[in-house]
Amino acid sequence: MSVVIQNIKRAAADTVAELGRYGVATIHEAQDRTGLMAPYMRPIWTGAHISGTAVTVSVPPCDNWMIHVAIEQCQPGDIMVIAPTSFSDAGYFGDLLGASLKAHGVTGVVLDAGCRDIAVLREAGFPVWSKAISAQGTVKETLGDVNIPIVCAGQIVHPGDVIVADDDGIVVVPRLQADEIAKKSAAVKPAKIRSEPDMTPASWALISIICGRALPKRGLFIKTWNRRLAVFGG
């Protein structure tokens, strides 16, 4: 039996906005390097950076009927996350669906299949991350599910989870952990800034000293080349 779950619980809007301040890499590090979707998921145009709450759609292969159904479950600030029940790289999503979702205030789409009408979507400024770009059409014959847990590009996504996507990829933050991860992300960012000083000669020297002390402890020794090393292999 196919289902559509209404009135899902979503992560708080201020938490979603806070997570949206950080890049995918920062959030991934903050939650112990978990939640990252497969690297084959790429934006159809570069430069987009979005955050939002997941509306999940489970679709049959080569059939986008349930995407149309799911539109009515979307609220402003949502991100639609779509996964076929088996492999498909057909073009499930295009300009008409993009225009409809944009009118509903949806932030973007994450699609573990194909997308088409790329030029129109780019011109409209509607961001999509997909596995493939494909003009292959789909049908509207078979039911699926809306707002159930799904696996998209290797990650479990529950309705209402936070999705953050940028040029580096897509990360899933579980709804119940979103506040904690937002705080951890805030701590990671200053640490990264402090660890990336202006690369002056003095900075490089400091890094060299630190590495020089740490590497031998790990078993790496640097030797000066001479004929004896060349003959006897070090």
Order of alpha helices (4+ residues) and beta strands (2+ residues): alpha-alpha-beta-beta-alpha-beta-beta-alpha-beta-alpha-beta-beta-beta-beta-beta-beta-alpha-alpha-alpha
